Amino acid sequence: MYSRFRPLLALAPAAIAAAAFAADHATLDNIVVTATRQPMRTAEILTDVSTIERSDIDGAGHSSLEEILASQPGVEMTTNGSQGAASSLMIRGTNGSHVLLLVDGVRIGSATSGNIAWSRIPANQIERIEIIRGPASSLYGSEAIGGVIQIFTRQGNGPLRFTAEAGAGTYGTRSTNAGFSGGHDGWRYALNLSQYRTDGFDSKPEDSKANRDKDGFRNDSASGRLAYEFARGHELAFGFLYSEGKNQYDSSGIAVDWVNRTRNGTANLTLKNALTSHWNSTLSVGQSIDKSKALKDDVRNSVFDTEQRQYAWQNDIRSSFGNFLLGFERLEQEVDTTSRYARFERSNNSLLAGWNHGFASHRLQASVRHDDNSQFGNKTTGTAAYGYRFTPNWRANVSVGTAFKAPTFNDLYYPLTGKYVGNPALKPESARNQEASLHYETGSQHVSLTWYLNRVEDLIIWPKAGAVIMPTNVSNARIEGSTLAWQGNVGKFNLAASYDWVDAKDGSTGKQLPRRARHSAKASVGQTIGDWEWRAELFANGQRYDDEANTVRMGGYTLAHVYAAYRFAKDWSVFTRINNVFDRDYTLTDGYATPGRNAFVGIRYSPQ
């Protein structure tokens, strides 16, 4: 038993030292929605969460959603070459397909491949990001084995306000965006437009048979929101996010000009009603698209389109016995491809319930969800958590939970193409997670130490060899890890740091799961001095393997980034960000290049 908790115990002195170092500041009551599907203060939540505000995004100068997420504890990103190429996000050592992405409450992603087009969601369209680490299928259903990421697009409130930004940088990069927002007499509104272009770099420079060219990327996007409160506690709102673009990419051993054209987006209509002083009802209808068309030397090669329609009714009830959640959801998925699938649509009906209650120094949370899927039948998942506050500054949490992921259309129905074919007999992947955490909070300081053990069964694996390659439920994974994280202010400096230890293994072979570093660390320090603002970041990742057999080793790496801004007039500033300051060579995916030293310089208009 001791050996299981050894990594956690080894980090405990560092957590206590960091807590002792933290200075006392005014209390910050940050509100999070995604963790329980109800607004709660961060200090009351019993799961591992992070929040990223618009001011954090501006203050770091990140140009992409991938850069933003990669800076967070417990998150690793991989990408296949230049900007816009296929990328994967792994939370706590789980697969890239084990994370659910929501945009304003609407799930988005590909139902054929199971991938998420992270690069198609522009950073300048984002108001806030909430990251939930750990299983959350008991609230959100399929995919939420590793965690949930919810993006909230820019909102409107208060007086009319305009924003604008433009800049250019290395690799022929140029970017512009503009928008306005506000609110008056019960109305709230926002509209933002953006355009991004880059010439990129050669994604496979070491492959003599691959196409010798730069792999560029462009993306145009828009987001908007219109809401009207027609009576106190009663509001109707409509929101959308849409992006359209293309990227060039390379394949191994073939000199072909590949281009991927995409359209991605969400739209949602929400009616909120305060039926009584203790009962709030939320009715929502949402739709998302993930559409991709591959061109081979300017000739259409394949089409993979996903459309998801989501209907939900959630009831939040407050009582002396705690806060209750009762809800119903229906999800309809439809695909349109050049492949001849046996089925092109499926549906999922869900019932869910949640409860949280705090009394004295104790807090309890629980949730359960039942999914009835037209493809694979029924699945029930649940989570239970307990928290105890020892002192006003110290608290501890423990939790257990289950999760699952449904097979994709490719997994089930991919037609026999060459030697690849789907398997309609596949079962959903399932997971059992347990974790414990210790938190120290004093004002704006937060130190946390989290241990987790996630066992994933019936992993869907596509074998590497065979006369006919068909996916099967033959594998399982054991993922154990610890995360030490700290964020706060010391004097006039704003600092953040985290260390992750992840032991992610294939349960049948004992090999490390591909592209997971056992050790990784991240740190940042920033300061505002009058009209000047600066920030420095340091990322370090240990060695990883690119294959299941652990024969293709990718070395560890350390990267440094810096950001600086100067406010030269009221509401106006110039800024620059330099990534990979020391021009390090590193690998995220074997055979694919990564960017060297690169810089971006811009001007921003942002009234306070």
PAKOL-266388 format. One record per residue (C-alpha): x, y, z; chain; residue number from 1. Coordinates in Angstrom, 1 decimal. Each point is the difference from the previous one (the first is absolute). Layout:
<pts>
PT     c1     c2     c3 ch   i
PT      X      Y      Z  A NUM
...
</pts>
This chain:
<pts>
PT     c1     c2     c3 ch   i
PT    0.0    0.0    0.0  A   1
PT    2.8    2.4    0.9  A   2
PT    1.6   -0.4   -3.5  A   3
PT   -3.2    1.1   -1.7  A   4
PT    0.1    3.3    1.8  A   5
PT    3.8    0.5    0.0  A   6
PT    0.0    2.6   -2.9  A   7
PT   -2.7    2.0    1.9  A   8
PT    1.9   -0.2    3.3  A   9
PT    3.2    1.0   -1.7  A  10
PT   -1.6    3.2   -1.2  A  11
PT   -1.7    0.8    3.3  A  12
PT    3.0    1.9    1.5  A  13
PT    0.1    2.2   -3.2  A  14
PT   -3.7    0.7    0.3  A  15
PT    0.4    1.0    3.7  A  16
PT    3.0    2.2   -0.8  A  17
PT   -1.8    1.7   -2.9  A  18
PT   -3.0    0.6    2.3  A  19
PT    2.3    1.5    2.7  A  20
PT    1.6    2.3   -2.6  A  21
PT   -3.4    1.3   -1.2  A  22
PT   -0.9    3.5    1.2  A  23
PT   -3.5    1.0    1.3  A  24
PT   -2.3    2.0   -2.4  A  25
PT   -3.7    0.9   -0.3  A  26
PT   -2.2   -3.0   -0.6  A  27
PT   -1.0   -0.8   -3.6  A  28
PT   -3.3   -1.8   -0.5  A  29
PT    0.5   -1.4   -3.5  A  30
PT   -3.2   -1.6   -1.4  A  31
PT    0.1   -3.2   -2.0  A  32
PT   -2.9   -1.6   -1.9  A  33
PT    1.4   -3.0   -1.8  A  34
PT    1.1   -2.1    3.0  A  35
PT   -3.6   -0.6    1.3  A  36
PT   -2.1    1.6   -2.8  A  37
PT   -1.0    2.6    2.6  A  38
PT    1.8    3.2    1.0  A  39
PT    2.3   -0.6    3.0  A  40
PT    3.0    1.7    1.7  A  41
PT    3.3   -1.7   -0.8  A  42
PT    0.6   -0.6    3.6  A  43
PT   -3.2   -2.1    0.2  A  44
PT    0.8   -2.3   -2.9  A  45
PT    1.3   -3.5    0.7  A  46
PT    1.5   -0.7   -3.4  A  47
PT    3.2    1.2   -1.6  A  48
PT   -0.8    3.2   -1.9  A  49
PT    1.8    2.9   -1.8  A  50
PT   -1.5    3.2   -1.3  A  51
PT    1.5    2.4   -2.6  A  52
PT   -1.4    3.5   -0.4  A  53
PT    0.2    2.3   -2.9  A  54
PT    2.5    2.1    1.9  A  55
PT    2.2   -3.0    0.4  A  56
PT   -0.1   -0.7   -3.8  A  57
PT    0.9    3.7   -0.8  A  58
PT    2.7    0.1    2.8  A  59
PT    1.8   -3.1   -1.4  A  60
PT   -0.3    1.0   -3.7  A  61
PT   -1.0   -3.5   -1.1  A  62
PT   -1.0   -0.1   -3.7  A  63
PT   -1.7   -3.4    0.0  A  64
PT   -2.3   -2.1    2.2  A  65
PT    2.7   -2.7   -0.1  A  66
PT    2.6    2.3    1.6  A  67
PT   -2.5    1.0    2.7  A  68
PT   -0.9   -3.6    0.9  A  69
PT    3.5   -1.3   -0.2  A  70
PT    1.0    2.4    2.8  A  71
PT   -2.4   -1.6    2.5  A  72
PT    0.8   -2.7    2.6  A  73
PT   -0.7   -3.6   -1.1  A  74
PT   -0.3    0.8   -3.7  A  75
PT    2.3   -1.1   -2.8  A  76
PT   -0.4    0.9   -3.7  A  77
PT    1.3   -1.7   -3.1  A  78
PT   -0.2    1.2   -3.6  A  79
PT    0.9   -1.3   -3.4  A  80
PT    2.1    2.8   -1.3  A  81
PT   -0.8    3.6   -1.0  A  82
PT   -2.9    2.1    1.3  A  83
PT   -3.5   -1.3   -0.7  A  84
PT    1.2   -3.6   -0.3  A  85
PT   -1.7   -2.8    2.0  A  86
PT    0.6    0.4    3.7  A  87
PT   -0.9   -2.0    3.1  A  88
PT   -0.5    1.1    3.6  A  89
PT    0.6   -2.5    2.9  A  90
PT   -1.2    0.6    3.5  A  91
PT    1.6   -1.9    2.8  A  92
PT    1.5   -2.6   -2.4  A  93
PT   -3.2   -1.1   -1.6  A  94
PT   -0.5   -0.1   -3.8  A  95
PT   -0.7    3.0   -2.1  A  96
PT   -3.5   -1.4   -0.6  A  97
PT   -0.7   -0.1    3.7  A  98
PT   -0.7    3.7    0.4  A  99
PT   -3.3    1.7   -0.7  A 100
PT   -0.1    3.5   -1.4  A 101
PT   -3.0    2.2    0.6  A 102
PT   -0.5    3.5   -1.6  A 103
PT   -2.6    1.9    2.0  A 104
PT   -1.4   -3.3    1.2  A 105
PT   -0.1   -1.7   -3.5  A 106
PT    2.2   -3.0   -0.7  A 107
PT    2.2    0.3   -3.1  A 108
PT    2.3   -2.4   -1.8  A 109
PT    0.1   -2.7   -2.6  A 110
PT   -2.3   -3.0    0.4  A 111
PT    2.0   -1.9   -2.7  A 112
PT    3.6    0.3    1.3  A 113
PT   -0.7    1.1    3.5  A 114
PT    2.4    2.9   -0.4  A 115
PT   -0.4    3.7    1.0  A 116
PT    1.1    2.8   -2.4  A 117
PT    1.7    2.1    2.8  A 118
PT    1.7    2.3   -2.5  A 119
PT   -3.4    1.1   -1.5  A 120
PT   -1.1    1.8    3.2  A 121
PT    1.8    3.4    0.1  A 122
PT    1.3    1.2    3.3  A 123
PT   -1.4    3.5   -0.6  A 124
PT   -3.6   -1.4   -0.1  A 125
PT    0.3   -1.3    3.6  A 126
PT   -1.2    1.7    3.1  A 127
PT    0.7   -2.8    2.5  A 128
PT    1.2   -3.6    0.2  A 129
PT   -0.8   -2.5    2.7  A 130
PT    2.0   -3.3    0.2  A 131
PT   -1.2   -2.9    2.0  A 132
PT    2.6   -2.8    0.5  A 133
PT   -1.3   -3.4    0.7  A 134
PT   -3.1   -2.1   -1.0  A 135
PT   -3.2    2.0   -0.6  A 136
PT   -2.3   -2.4   -1.9  A 137
PT   -2.4    0.1    2.9  A 138
PT   -0.8    3.6   -1.1  A 139
PT    0.9    0.1   -3.7  A 140
PT   -0.1   -3.6   -1.3  A 141
PT    2.4   -1.4   -2.6  A 142
PT    3.6    1.1   -0.5  A 143
PT    0.5    1.5    3.5  A 144
PT    2.5   -2.6    1.2  A 145
PT    3.0    2.3    0.4  A 146
PT   -2.0    3.2    0.5  A 147
PT   -2.2    2.8   -1.5  A 148
PT    1.1    3.3   -1.5  A 149
PT   -2.7    2.7   -0.4  A 150
PT    0.5    3.1   -2.0  A 151
PT   -2.2    3.0    0.6  A 152
PT    0.0    2.5   -3.0  A 153
PT    0.1    3.7    0.6  A 154
PT   -3.0    1.4    1.9  A 155
PT   -1.6    3.5    0.1  A 156
PT   -0.9    2.2    2.9  A 157
PT    0.2    3.7    1.0  A 158
PT    0.6    2.9   -2.3  A 159
PT    0.8   -0.5   -3.7  A 160
PT    3.7   -1.0   -0.3  A 161
PT    2.2   -0.5   -3.1  A 162
PT    3.1   -2.2   -0.1  A 163
PT    2.6   -0.5   -2.8  A 164
PT    3.3   -1.6   -0.5  A 165
PT    2.5   -0.5   -2.9  A 166
PT    3.4   -1.5   -0.3  A 167
PT    2.6   -1.9   -2.0  A 168
PT    2.9   -2.3    0.6  A 169
PT    2.3   -2.8   -1.0  A 170
PT   -0.9   -2.6   -2.7  A 171
PT   -2.0    2.7   -1.8  A 172
PT   -2.6    0.1    2.7  A 173
PT   -2.6    2.8    0.1  A 174
PT   -3.1    0.4    2.1  A 175
PT   -2.9    2.4    0.5  A 176
PT   -3.1    0.1    2.1  A 177
PT   -2.6    2.5    1.0  A 178
PT   -3.3   -0.1    2.0  A 179
PT   -2.5    1.9    2.2  A 180
PT   -2.1   -0.9    3.0  A 181
PT   -2.4    1.6    2.4  A 182
PT   -3.3    0.0    1.7  A 183
PT   -3.0    2.3    0.6  A 184
PT   -3.6   -0.3    1.2  A 185
PT    0.1   -3.8    0.4  A 186
PT    1.9   -0.6   -3.2  A 187
PT    3.6   -1.4   -0.1  A 188
PT    1.9   -0.4   -3.2  A 189
PT    3.4   -0.8   -1.5  A 190
PT    1.5   -0.6   -3.4  A 191
PT    3.7   -0.8   -0.9  A 192
PT    1.7   -0.7   -3.3  A 193
PT    3.5   -1.3   -0.6  A 194
PT    2.4   -1.0   -2.7  A 195
PT    3.2   -2.0    0.3  A 196
PT    2.6   -0.8   -2.7  A 197
PT    3.5   -1.7    0.1  A 198
PT    2.3   -1.3   -2.6  A 199
PT    1.1   -2.7    2.4  A 200
PT    3.0   -2.2   -0.3  A 201
PT    0.9   -3.4   -1.6  A 202
PT   -1.7   -2.6    2.3  A 203
PT    2.3   -3.0   -1.1  A 204
PT    3.4    1.5   -1.0  A 205
PT    1.8   -3.3    0.9  A 206
PT   -2.1   -2.1   -2.3  A 207
PT    1.7    0.1   -3.5  A 208
PT   -3.2   -1.4   -1.7  A 209
PT   -2.5    2.4    1.6  A 210
PT   -1.1    3.2   -1.6  A 211
PT    2.6    2.8    0.1  A 212
PT   -2.0    3.1    0.9  A 213
PT   -1.2    2.2    2.8  A 214
PT   -3.3   -1.2    1.5  A 215
PT   -2.1    3.1    0.5  A 216
PT   -3.2    0.6    2.0  A 217
PT   -2.8    2.5   -0.2  A 218
PT   -3.1    0.3    2.1  A 219
PT   -2.9    2.5    0.0  A 220
PT   -2.4    0.1    2.9  A 221
PT   -3.0    1.8    1.6  A 222
PT   -1.8   -0.3    3.3  A 223
PT   -3.0    1.8    1.4  A 224
PT   -2.6    0.1    2.7  A 225
PT   -3.3    1.7    0.5  A 226
PT   -2.0   -0.3    3.3  A 227
PT   -3.1    1.6    1.3  A 228
PT   -1.3   -0.1    3.6  A 229
PT   -3.7    0.6   -0.5  A 230
PT   -0.7   -0.3    3.7  A 231
PT    2.0   -0.4    3.2  A 232
PT    1.6   -3.5   -0.1  A 233
PT   -1.3   -0.8   -3.5  A 234
PT    2.3    0.3   -3.0  A 235
PT    0.2   -1.2   -3.6  A 236
PT    3.4   -0.1   -1.6  A 237
PT    1.5   -1.0   -3.4  A 238
PT    3.7   -0.6   -0.6  A 239
PT    2.3   -1.3   -2.7  A 240
PT    3.6   -0.7   -1.0  A 241
PT    1.0   -0.8   -3.6  A 242
PT    3.4   -0.5   -1.6  A 243
PT    1.0   -0.8   -3.6  A 244
PT    3.5   -0.7   -1.2  A 245
PT    2.6   -2.3   -1.6  A 246
PT    3.4   -1.4    0.8  A 247
PT    2.7   -1.8   -2.1  A 248
PT    1.5   -3.1    1.4  A 249
PT    2.5   -2.8   -0.9  A 250
PT   -0.2   -3.8   -0.1  A 251
PT    2.9   -2.3    0.5  A 252
PT    1.8   -1.3   -3.1  A 253
PT   -2.2    1.8   -2.6  A 254
PT    0.6    3.3   -1.8  A 255
PT   -3.7    1.1   -0.1  A 256
PT   -1.4    3.5    0.6  A 257
PT   -2.6   -0.8    2.7  A 258
PT   -2.5    2.6    1.1  A 259
PT   -2.7   -0.3    2.7  A 260
PT   -3.0    2.4   -0.3  A 261
PT   -2.1    0.3    3.2  A 262
PT   -3.1    1.5    1.4  A 263
PT   -0.7   -0.1    3.7  A 264
PT   -2.5    1.7    2.2  A 265
PT   -2.7    0.0    2.6  A 266
PT   -3.4    1.7    0.5  A 267
PT   -2.2    0.0    3.0  A 268
PT   -3.3    1.3    1.2  A 269
PT   -0.6    0.1    3.8  A 270
PT   -3.0    0.9    2.1  A 271
PT    0.6    0.6    3.7  A 272
PT   -2.9    0.3    2.4  A 273
PT   -0.1    0.6    3.8  A 274
PT   -3.2   -1.9    0.6  A 275
PT    0.2    0.6    3.7  A 276
PT    2.6    1.5    2.4  A 277
PT    1.4   -3.6    0.4  A 278
PT   -0.6   -1.5   -3.5  A 279
PT    1.8    1.1   -3.2  A 280
PT   -0.8   -1.7   -3.3  A 281
PT    2.3    0.1   -3.1  A 282
PT   -1.2   -1.2   -3.4  A 283
PT    2.6   -0.1   -2.8  A 284
PT    0.3   -1.0   -3.6  A 285
PT    3.4   -0.2   -1.6  A 286
PT    1.7   -1.1   -3.2  A 287
PT    3.6   -0.5   -1.0  A 288
PT    1.8   -0.8   -3.2  A 289
PT    3.4   -1.5   -0.7  A 290
PT    0.5   -0.2   -3.8  A 291
PT    3.2   -1.0   -1.7  A 292
PT    0.9   -0.5   -3.7  A 293
PT    3.5   -1.3   -1.1  A 294
PT    1.4    1.1   -3.3  A 295
PT    2.8   -2.0   -1.7  A 296
PT    1.8    2.2   -2.6  A 297
PT   -3.2    2.2   -0.1  A 298
PT   -2.3   -3.0   -0.6  A 299
PT   -2.5   -1.0    2.7  A 300
PT    1.2   -3.2    1.7  A 301
PT   -2.4   -0.4    3.0  A 302
PT   -2.7    1.7    1.9  A 303
PT   -0.8   -0.5    3.7  A 304
PT   -2.9    2.1    1.4  A 305
PT   -1.5   -0.2    3.4  A 306
PT   -3.2    1.7    1.2  A 307
PT   -1.1   -0.2    3.6  A 308
PT   -3.3    1.2    1.4  A 309
PT   -0.5    0.4    3.7  A 310
PT   -3.1    0.5    2.1  A 311
PT    0.0    0.5    3.7  A 312
PT   -2.2    0.9    3.0  A 313
PT    1.8    0.6    3.3  A 314
PT   -1.7    0.8    3.3  A 315
PT    2.0    1.5    2.9  A 316
PT   -1.7   -0.2    3.4  A 317
PT    1.3    1.5    3.2  A 318
PT   -1.1   -1.4    3.3  A 319
PT    1.1   -0.2    3.7  A 320
PT    1.3   -3.5   -0.9  A 321
PT    2.3    1.4   -2.8  A 322
PT   -0.2    0.8   -3.7  A 323
PT   -1.6   -2.5   -2.3  A 324
PT    0.4   -0.4   -3.8  A 325
PT   -2.5   -1.9   -2.1  A 326
PT    0.4   -0.1   -3.8  A 327
PT   -0.8   -1.6   -3.3  A 328
PT    2.1    0.1   -3.2  A 329
PT   -0.3   -1.3   -3.5  A 330
PT    2.9   -0.2   -2.4  A 331
PT   -0.4   -0.7   -3.7  A 332
PT    3.1   -0.7   -2.1  A 333
PT    0.0   -0.2   -3.8  A 334
PT    3.0   -0.5   -2.3  A 335
PT    0.4    0.5   -3.7  A 336
PT    3.1   -1.4   -1.6  A 337
PT    1.5   -1.4   -3.2  A 338
PT    0.3   -3.3    1.8  A 339
PT   -2.9   -2.5   -0.1  A 340
PT   -0.9   -0.5    3.6  A 341
PT   -2.6   -2.5    1.1  A 342
PT   -1.6    2.7    2.1  A 343
PT    0.2    3.8   -0.3  A 344
PT   -1.9    1.1    3.1  A 345
PT   -0.6   -0.8    3.7  A 346
PT   -1.7    1.5    3.0  A 347
PT    0.5    0.1    3.8  A 348
PT   -2.6    0.7    2.7  A 349
PT    1.3    0.8    3.5  A 350
PT   -1.4    0.6    3.4  A 351
PT    2.3    1.6    2.6  A 352
PT   -0.2    1.0    3.6  A 353
PT    2.4    1.9    2.3  A 354
PT    0.2    1.1    3.6  A 355
PT    2.4    2.0    2.1  A 356
PT   -0.2    1.1    3.6  A 357
PT    2.2    1.7    2.5  A 358
PT   -0.4    0.0    3.8  A 359
PT    2.5    1.0    2.6  A 360
PT    3.4   -0.9   -1.4  A 361
PT   -1.3   -2.7   -2.3  A 362
PT   -1.1    0.0   -3.6  A 363
PT   -1.5   -2.8   -2.0  A 364
PT   -0.6   -0.3   -3.8  A 365
PT   -1.6   -2.8   -2.0  A 366
PT   -1.3   -0.4   -3.6  A 367
PT   -1.4   -2.9   -2.1  A 368
PT   -0.9   -0.2   -3.6  A 369
PT   -1.7   -2.7   -2.1  A 370
PT    0.7    0.0   -3.8  A 371
PT   -2.1   -1.9   -2.5  A 372
PT    1.8   -0.2   -3.3  A 373
PT   -1.6   -1.3   -3.2  A 374
PT    3.3   -1.7   -0.9  A 375
PT    1.3   -1.7    3.1  A 376
PT   -2.9    0.1    2.5  A 377
PT    0.1    1.2    3.6  A 378
PT    2.9    1.4    2.1  A 379
PT   -0.3    1.4    3.6  A 380
PT    2.8    2.0    1.5  A 381
PT    0.4    1.7    3.4  A 382
PT    2.3    2.2    2.2  A 383
PT    0.2    0.5    3.7  A 384
PT    2.2    2.4    1.8  A 385
PT    0.7    1.2    3.6  A 386
PT    1.8    3.0    1.2  A 387
PT    1.1    1.2    3.5  A 388
PT    1.3    3.4    0.9  A 389
PT    2.5   -0.3    2.9  A 390
PT    0.6    3.7    0.4  A 391
PT   -1.1    3.1   -2.0  A 392
PT    3.1   -0.6   -2.2  A 393
PT    0.3   -3.7   -0.2  A 394
PT   -2.4   -2.6   -1.6  A 395
PT    0.2   -3.5   -1.4  A 396
PT   -2.2   -1.9   -2.5  A 397
PT   -0.4   -3.6   -1.0  A 398
PT   -2.2   -1.4   -2.8  A 399
PT   -0.8   -3.0   -2.1  A 400
PT   -1.6    0.0   -3.4  A 401
PT   -0.8   -1.9   -3.2  A 402
PT    0.1    1.1   -3.6  A 403
PT   -0.4   -1.4   -3.6  A 404
PT    0.7    0.8   -3.6  A 405
PT   -2.2   -1.2   -2.9  A 406
PT    1.7   -1.5   -3.1  A 407
PT    0.2    2.4   -2.9  A 408
PT   -1.6   -0.6   -3.4  A 409
PT    3.4   -0.9   -1.4  A 410
PT    0.5   -2.5    2.8  A 411
PT   -3.3   -1.7   -0.8  A 412
PT   -0.8    0.4   -3.6  A 413
PT    3.1    0.9   -2.0  A 414
PT   -0.4   -1.8   -3.3  A 415
PT    2.7   -2.4   -1.1  A 416
PT    2.6    2.3   -1.6  A 417
PT    3.2   -1.8   -0.8  A 418
PT    0.5   -2.1    3.1  A 419
PT   -1.9    2.3    2.5  A 420
PT   -3.6   -0.7    1.1  A 421
PT   -2.2    1.0    3.0  A 422
PT   -1.4   -2.3    2.6  A 423
PT   -3.8    0.4    0.8  A 424
PT    0.4   -2.3    3.0  A 425
PT    2.1    2.5    2.0  A 426
PT   -0.9    0.9    3.6  A 427
PT    0.4    3.4    1.5  A 428
PT    3.2    0.7    1.8  A 429
PT   -0.5    0.3    3.8  A 430
PT    2.0    1.5    2.9  A 431
PT    0.1    0.0    3.8  A 432
PT    1.8    2.8    1.7  A 433
PT    1.0    0.8    3.5  A 434
PT    1.8    3.0    1.3  A 435
PT    1.0    2.1    3.0  A 436
PT    1.1    3.6    0.3  A 437
PT    1.3    2.5    2.6  A 438
PT   -0.5    3.7   -0.4  A 439
PT    1.4    3.1    1.7  A 440
PT   -1.8    3.3   -0.8  A 441
PT    0.6    3.4    1.4  A 442
PT   -1.4    2.8   -2.0  A 443
PT    1.3   -0.1   -3.5  A 444
PT    2.4   -2.8    0.8  A 445
PT   -0.9   -3.6   -0.9  A 446
PT    2.3   -3.0    0.5  A 447
PT   -1.4   -3.5   -0.9  A 448
PT    1.4   -3.5    0.1  A 449
PT   -2.1   -2.6   -1.8  A 450
PT    0.5   -3.8   -0.3  A 451
PT   -2.1   -2.1   -2.4  A 452
PT   -0.3   -3.5   -1.3  A 453
PT   -2.0   -0.6   -3.2  A 454
PT   -0.6   -3.5   -1.4  A 455
PT   -1.4    0.0   -3.5  A 456
PT   -1.4   -3.3   -1.3  A 457
PT   -1.0   -1.2   -3.5  A 458
PT    2.3    2.4   -1.7  A 459
PT   -0.7    0.1   -3.7  A 460
PT    3.2   -0.8   -1.8  A 461
PT    0.7   -0.1   -3.7  A 462
PT    2.8   -2.6   -0.5  A 463
PT    3.2    1.0   -1.8  A 464
PT    0.2   -3.1   -2.2  A 465
PT   -2.1   -2.8   -1.5  A 466
PT   -1.6   -1.1   -3.2  A 467
PT   -3.1    1.9    1.1  A 468
PT    0.2    2.7    2.7  A 469
PT   -3.1    0.2    2.1  A 470
PT   -0.4    1.9    3.3  A 471
PT   -0.7   -2.1    3.1  A 472
PT   -0.6    0.4    3.7  A 473
PT    3.2   -1.9    1.0  A 474
PT    2.0    2.5    2.1  A 475
PT   -0.2    1.8    3.3  A 476
PT    1.9    2.8    1.6  A 477
PT    1.2    0.8    3.5  A 478
PT    0.7    3.7    0.4  A 479
PT    1.3    1.3    3.4  A 480
PT    1.3    3.4    0.6  A 481
PT    0.5    3.0    2.3  A 482
PT   -0.3    3.8   -0.7  A 483
PT    1.5    2.7    2.1  A 484
PT   -1.2    3.5   -1.0  A 485
PT    0.4    3.5    1.5  A 486
PT   -1.4    3.3   -1.2  A 487
PT    0.2    3.4    1.8  A 488
PT    1.7    3.3    0.6  A 489
PT    3.3    0.7    1.8  A 490
PT    0.5    3.7    0.4  A 491
PT   -0.6    1.5   -3.4  A 492
PT    0.6   -3.2   -1.9  A 493
PT   -2.7   -2.4   -1.3  A 494
PT    1.3   -3.6    0.0  A 495
PT   -1.2   -3.4   -1.0  A 496
PT    1.7   -3.4    0.1  A 497
PT   -1.0   -3.6   -0.4  A 498
PT    1.7   -3.5    0.0  A 499
PT   -1.6   -3.1   -1.4  A 500
PT    1.0   -3.6    0.5  A 501
PT   -1.9   -2.4   -2.3  A 502
PT    0.4   -3.8   -0.1  A 503
PT   -2.2   -1.0   -3.0  A 504
PT    0.4   -3.6   -1.0  A 505
PT   -1.6   -2.6   -2.2  A 506
PT   -1.4   -2.5    2.5  A 507
PT    0.6   -3.0   -2.3  A 508
PT    3.7    0.8   -1.0  A 509
PT    1.2    2.3    2.8  A 510
PT    1.3    2.4   -2.7  A 511
PT   -0.4    3.8    0.4  A 512
PT   -2.9    1.4   -2.0  A 513
PT    1.3    2.1   -3.0  A 514
PT    0.8    3.6    0.2  A 515
PT   -0.4    0.4    3.8  A 516
PT    2.9    1.4    2.0  A 517
PT    0.4   -1.5    3.4  A 518
PT    1.3    3.4    1.3  A 519
PT   -1.0    3.5   -1.1  A 520
PT    0.3    3.4    1.6  A 521
PT   -1.4    3.5   -0.8  A 522
PT    0.8    3.3    1.5  A 523
PT   -0.8    3.7   -0.7  A 524
PT    0.7    3.4    1.6  A 525
PT   -1.4    3.3   -1.0  A 526
PT   -0.2    3.6    1.2  A 527
PT   -1.7    3.3   -0.8  A 528
PT    2.1    3.1    0.5  A 529
PT   -1.9    3.2   -0.8  A 530
PT   -0.8   -0.2   -3.7  A 531
PT    2.3   -3.0   -0.6  A 532
PT   -1.0   -3.7    0.4  A 533
PT    2.2   -3.0   -0.5  A 534
PT   -0.2   -3.8    0.5  A 535
PT    2.5   -2.9   -0.4  A 536
PT   -0.9   -3.7   -0.3  A 537
PT    2.0   -3.2    0.3  A 538
PT   -1.3   -3.4   -1.1  A 539
PT    2.0   -3.3    0.5  A 540
PT   -1.1   -3.5   -1.2  A 541
PT    1.8   -3.3    0.6  A 542
PT    0.6   -2.7   -2.6  A 543
PT   -2.9   -1.7   -1.7  A 544
PT   -0.6   -2.8   -2.4  A 545
PT   -1.8    0.4   -3.3  A 546
PT   -1.2   -3.6   -0.3  A 547
PT   -1.7   -2.7    2.1  A 548
PT    3.0   -2.3   -0.1  A 549
PT    2.2    2.8    1.6  A 550
PT    2.6   -0.3   -2.8  A 551
PT   -0.2    3.5   -1.4  A 552
PT    1.3    2.4    2.7  A 553
PT   -0.5    3.7    0.0  A 554
PT    2.4    1.9    2.2  A 555
PT   -1.0    2.5    2.7  A 556
PT    0.1    3.7   -0.6  A 557
PT   -0.2    3.4    1.7  A 558
PT   -1.6    3.1   -1.6  A 559
PT    0.0    3.7    1.0  A 560
PT   -2.5    2.6   -1.1  A 561
PT   -0.2    3.7    0.8  A 562
PT   -2.7    2.7   -0.4  A 563
PT    0.1    3.8    0.5  A 564
PT   -2.5    2.8   -0.5  A 565
PT    0.0    3.8    0.3  A 566
PT   -3.0    2.2    0.4  A 567
PT    0.9    3.1   -2.0  A 568
PT   -3.4    1.7    0.2  A 569
PT   -3.3   -0.4    1.8  A 570
PT   -1.5   -3.4   -1.2  A 571
PT    2.9   -0.5   -2.5  A 572
PT    3.0   -2.4    0.4  A 573
PT    2.6   -1.7   -2.1  A 574
PT    1.2   -3.5    0.9  A 575
PT    2.4   -2.7   -1.1  A 576
PT    0.3   -3.7    0.7  A 577
PT    3.1   -2.1   -0.7  A 578
PT   -0.4   -3.8    0.1  A 579
PT    2.9   -2.5    0.3  A 580
PT    2.4    2.8    0.9  A 581
PT    3.1   -2.2   -0.1  A 582
PT   -1.0   -1.6   -3.3  A 583
PT   -0.1   -3.6    1.4  A 584
PT   -0.5   -3.0   -2.2  A 585
PT   -2.7   -2.3    1.4  A 586
PT   -2.5   -2.6   -1.2  A 587
PT   -3.7   -0.4    0.9  A 588
PT   -0.8   -2.6   -2.7  A 589
PT    2.7   -2.2   -1.5  A 590
PT    0.9    1.1   -3.6  A 591
PT   -1.8    3.4    0.3  A 592
PT    1.8    3.4    0.4  A 593
PT   -0.8    2.6    2.7  A 594
PT    0.4    3.7   -0.2  A 595
PT    3.4    1.6    0.9  A 596
PT    0.4    3.4    1.5  A 597
PT   -3.0    2.1   -1.1  A 598
PT   -1.4    3.5    0.9  A 599
PT   -3.2    1.9   -0.4  A 600
PT   -0.5    3.7    0.4  A 601
PT   -3.4    1.8    0.2  A 602
PT   -2.0    3.0    1.0  A 603
PT   -3.1   -0.3    2.2  A 604
PT   -3.0    2.3    0.7  A 605
PT   -1.8   -1.1    3.2  A 606
PT   -1.9    2.5    2.1  A 607
PT    0.0   -0.9    3.7  A 608
</pts>
